[in-house]
C-alpha cells in the first residue's frame, strides 16, 4: 500500500465536496478497489468512503418500484428485497461469500461494471434507472463497455430504481474460486415484453440478447430458445472457456432462468 488521505463523510453533501479534491476517489465496500490499491493498479491521493452516509442506504418499495440505496450492502438487499423482488434478492444472496456480501455495495458494483459481475445483469434486464446526485440514467445508457459506465468524474450513485417485473429469475454458472459469473443470465418479463441480460460472457461487458428477447416475448418458455445461440465473435476466451463455450453457456443459463421464472 502507499500513503493516502481517508475521508468518511456523514452526508452526501460532504462526500460531494470531498470528491472535488484532485485525484480523490469514492470508496464503496472496497471489494474491488482495495485489491487494486494493493497491486498498485490504482493510486488515488484520497479515498472518500460512502459507507457512513445513512441516506445512501436502505431498501424501500413504492408502488411497483423497488428503490435500493447506492451504499446498501448485498446482504441487506438479499434480506430486505426478498418480499418485493425475489429474483433480485436471490442474485444478491449468491454474490461472493458472506464477507463480500456484508461489505460490497450495489453502487460500488455498478460503478465498477466488472464484465462478470451479477448486478449489471439485473439492472439491465429489469430496465432499472441508476440515480446519481446530479441525474437519472436509464440502464440501457449506463453500461458502456468493460469497466466503463456513463458516470462522470466524481459522480455518486445514490440509488437504483427497479420496476418490479411480472416474472424474473437469474441463473449463473459460477467461477468456483471467485464466485463471479463465468456466464450469467437475468430474465425479466414485463408488460412491454421480455428483457434478457447476459453477464460474464462478452468482452464488451453486460449486454442484452435481443434475439432471445423477441423469442421469449412470443413464447416464454425454455423451448423458445432451442434454435438460438448468441454470436461467439465478441465472447471472452480464457483459461476457463472458449468463446463458443461461453456462447453456449449464455443460452443454457437463459433457459434455466426462464424455467425458474416460469
Secondary structure by P-SEA (a helix, b strand, c coil): cbbbbbbbbccaaaaaaaaccccbbbbcccccaaaaaaaccccccbbbbcccccccccccccccbbbbcccccaaaaacccccccaaaaaaaaacccccccccccaaaaaaaccccccaaaaaaaabbbbbcccccccccccccccccccccccccccbbbbccccccccccccccccccccbbbbbbbcccbbbbbbccccccccccaaaaaaaaaaccccccccccccccccccccccccaaaaaaaaaaaaaaaaaaac
